[in-house]
Amino acid sequence: MRAKKAGYDCVQLHSGHTYLLSQTISDFYNQRTDEYRAADFKLLRDVLEAVRTVDIPVGVKLQCDDFIEGHSMNVTSACKIISALKFDFVEVTGGGQGGGAKYPTIRAGKDQYYYRHVIQALKAQNLLDKQPVIVTGGFENVEDAQMAFDDGVPLVGYSRKFLRNDQFLIDGDAKKCVRCNQCIISLGQGTTAVCSLNNIE
């Protein structure tokens, strides 16, 4: 209600990156055996229904893969959730801190198109047609984004690259993000997320 009064067009539920809602849909974190067990994603459903009482579009940033071997929060679970719940849009994400995850939320290095396996699974089950899907992670330029567009994704996010240079799509390699993740460290310290490279130029 406050978001609507403030003039926002929509709200996004954060159910990713091992925050509370994403932990409830992963059996690595949520070991309950009652109606709130991970496989039934009831808390996420309840929160969605509560927010829907306000006439405003509701999307989700959805954990689609914990990258933890032998546990349930993976592509299969993500498809089940997206198939069962009515979101106005879905942003695909994954990874996390701790728990033996193969990948953290924000990856260093040069991995490309992190969540292509998720997008291809959604496409195979015709879930890309159910609502707009946003995919972020591993995109450096327009050519990278085209891979996701070719898979049927309507929206691609670039995230931290805008902290480095909000004109990077026009400027090319000028002031290029090197994925050092120092911007995330500053955010975790309770300060504004800024690019550390910008501070030394």
C-alpha positions as CSV (number, residue, x, y, z in Angstrom):
1,M,0.0,0.0,0.0
2,R,2.8,2.4,0.9
3,A,4.6,1.6,-2.4
4,K,1.4,2.4,-4.4
5,K,0.8,5.7,-2.5
6,A,4.4,6.6,-3.2
7,G,3.8,6.3,-6.9
8,Y,5.6,3.1,-7.7
9,D,4.4,1.1,-10.7
10,C,5.0,-2.3,-9.2
11,V,6.7,-4.2,-6.4
12,Q,9.2,-7.0,-6.5
13,L,9.4,-9.8,-3.9
14,H,13.0,-10.7,-3.2
15,S,13.1,-14.5,-3.1
16,G,16.7,-15.0,-4.0
17,H,20.3,-14.8,-2.8
18,T,19.6,-16.9,0.3
19,Y,17.5,-14.1,1.9
20,L,14.5,-15.3,4.0
21,L,12.0,-16.2,1.2
22,S,14.6,-18.0,-0.9
23,Q,15.7,-20.0,2.1
24,T,12.1,-21.2,2.6
25,I,12.0,-22.7,-0.8
26,S,15.3,-24.6,-0.4
27,D,15.5,-27.8,1.5
28,F,19.1,-27.0,2.3
29,Y,17.9,-24.2,4.6
30,N,14.3,-25.2,5.3
31,Q,14.1,-28.6,6.8
32,R,10.5,-28.3,8.1
33,T,8.2,-31.2,7.4
34,D,4.8,-29.4,7.9
35,E,2.9,-27.3,5.4
36,Y,5.7,-24.8,5.2
37,R,8.2,-27.3,3.9
38,A,10.4,-26.2,1.0
39,A,8.6,-28.4,-1.6
40,D,5.3,-26.6,-1.1
41,F,6.7,-23.0,-1.1
42,K,3.8,-21.9,1.1
43,L,5.4,-18.9,2.7
44,L,6.2,-17.4,-0.8
45,R,2.6,-18.1,-1.9
46,D,1.2,-16.5,1.3
47,V,3.4,-13.4,0.8
48,L,2.4,-13.1,-2.8
49,E,-1.3,-13.4,-2.0
50,A,-1.0,-10.8,0.8
51,V,0.7,-8.3,-1.5
52,R,-1.9,-8.9,-4.2
53,T,-4.6,-7.5,-2.0
54,V,-3.2,-4.1,-3.2
55,D,-4.0,-3.3,-6.8
56,I,-0.4,-3.1,-8.0
57,P,1.7,-5.5,-10.3
58,V,3.8,-7.9,-8.2
59,G,6.9,-9.6,-9.5
60,V,9.6,-11.8,-7.9
61,K,13.3,-12.1,-8.0
62,L,13.3,-15.8,-7.8
63,Q,16.1,-18.1,-6.7
64,C,16.3,-20.7,-9.5
65,D,19.4,-22.5,-8.5
66,D,21.3,-22.7,-5.2
67,F,24.1,-24.5,-6.9
68,I,24.4,-26.7,-3.9
69,E,24.9,-30.4,-4.8
70,G,22.1,-32.7,-3.7
71,H,19.6,-30.1,-2.7
72,S,16.2,-29.1,-4.1
73,M,16.5,-25.5,-5.1
74,N,17.3,-26.0,-8.7
75,V,15.8,-25.5,-12.2
76,T,13.1,-28.2,-11.6
77,S,11.9,-26.4,-8.4
78,A,12.0,-23.0,-10.1
79,C,9.8,-24.3,-13.0
80,K,7.3,-25.7,-10.5
81,I,7.0,-22.4,-8.6
82,I,6.7,-20.3,-11.8
83,S,4.1,-22.7,-13.1
84,A,2.0,-22.7,-9.9
85,L,2.1,-19.1,-8.9
86,K,0.9,-16.0,-10.8
87,F,3.6,-13.4,-10.9
88,D,3.4,-10.3,-13.1
89,F,7.1,-10.7,-13.9
90,V,9.9,-13.0,-12.9
91,E,13.6,-12.1,-12.5
92,V,15.8,-15.2,-12.7
93,T,18.6,-15.4,-10.2
94,G,20.6,-17.8,-8.1
95,G,23.7,-18.6,-6.0
96,G,24.3,-17.4,-2.5
97,Q,26.7,-17.1,0.3
98,G,27.8,-20.1,2.4
99,G,26.2,-23.5,2.4
100,G,28.7,-25.0,0.0
101,A,27.2,-23.1,-3.0
102,K,29.3,-23.6,-6.1
103,Y,28.7,-20.0,-7.1
104,P,28.1,-16.9,-5.0
105,T,25.3,-14.4,-5.8
106,I,27.7,-12.2,-7.7
107,R,30.4,-14.0,-9.6
108,A,33.8,-12.7,-10.2
109,G,35.6,-13.5,-13.4
110,K,34.2,-13.8,-16.9
111,D,31.3,-16.3,-16.8
112,Q,28.8,-15.6,-19.5
113,Y,25.0,-15.7,-19.3
114,Y,24.9,-17.3,-15.8
115,Y,21.3,-18.6,-16.0
116,R,21.0,-19.9,-19.5
117,H,20.1,-23.4,-18.2
118,V,17.2,-21.9,-16.3
119,I,15.9,-19.9,-19.3
120,Q,16.1,-23.0,-21.6
121,A,14.2,-25.0,-19.0
122,L,11.5,-22.3,-18.8
123,K,11.3,-22.2,-22.6
124,A,11.0,-26.0,-22.8
125,Q,8.0,-25.9,-20.5
126,N,6.4,-22.8,-22.3
127,L,6.8,-20.8,-19.1
128,L,8.5,-17.8,-20.9
129,D,5.0,-17.1,-22.3
130,K,3.4,-17.0,-18.9
131,Q,4.8,-13.7,-17.8
132,P,7.7,-11.4,-18.7
133,V,11.1,-12.9,-17.6
134,I,14.1,-10.8,-16.8
135,V,17.6,-12.5,-16.7
136,T,20.7,-10.8,-15.2
137,G,24.2,-12.1,-14.9
138,G,27.1,-12.5,-17.2
139,F,26.2,-9.9,-19.8
140,E,28.9,-7.6,-20.9
141,N,27.4,-6.0,-24.0
142,V,24.6,-6.0,-26.5
143,E,26.0,-9.1,-28.2
144,D,25.8,-11.1,-25.0
145,A,22.3,-10.0,-24.4
146,Q,21.3,-11.1,-27.8
147,M,21.9,-14.7,-26.7
148,A,19.1,-14.3,-24.1
149,F,16.8,-12.6,-26.6
150,D,17.4,-15.4,-29.0
151,D,16.3,-17.8,-26.2
152,G,13.0,-15.9,-26.0
153,V,13.7,-13.6,-23.0
154,P,12.2,-10.1,-23.4
155,L,14.3,-8.3,-20.8
156,V,18.0,-8.5,-19.8
157,G,19.6,-6.8,-16.9
158,Y,23.2,-5.6,-16.5
159,S,23.2,-4.6,-12.9
160,R,26.7,-3.5,-11.5
161,K,28.0,-2.4,-14.9
162,F,25.9,0.8,-14.5
163,L,27.8,1.7,-11.4
164,R,31.0,1.7,-13.4
165,N,29.6,3.6,-16.4
166,D,25.9,4.3,-17.0
167,Q,26.7,4.8,-20.7
168,F,28.6,1.6,-21.2
169,L,26.4,0.3,-23.9
170,I,27.3,3.3,-26.0
171,D,30.9,3.8,-24.9
172,G,31.9,0.2,-25.5
173,D,35.0,-0.8,-23.5
174,A,35.6,2.7,-22.1
175,K,35.4,2.5,-18.3
176,K,34.5,-1.1,-18.4
177,C,33.3,-3.1,-15.4
178,V,35.9,-5.7,-14.5
179,R,33.6,-7.6,-12.1
180,C,35.9,-7.0,-9.1
181,N,32.8,-6.9,-6.8
182,Q,34.2,-4.1,-4.6
183,C,30.9,-2.3,-5.2
184,I,29.1,-5.1,-3.3
185,I,31.5,-4.8,-0.4
186,S,30.7,-1.1,0.1
187,L,27.0,-1.9,0.0
188,G,27.4,-4.7,2.6
189,Q,29.1,-2.1,4.9
190,G,25.9,0.0,4.9
191,T,27.2,2.6,2.5
192,T,26.1,3.5,-1.0
193,A,27.2,1.0,-3.7
194,V,29.8,2.7,-5.8
195,C,32.4,1.5,-8.3
196,S,35.9,1.5,-6.6
197,L,37.6,2.1,-10.0
198,N,35.7,5.4,-10.4
199,N,37.2,6.5,-7.0
200,I,40.8,6.1,-8.2
201,E,40.5,7.7,-11.6
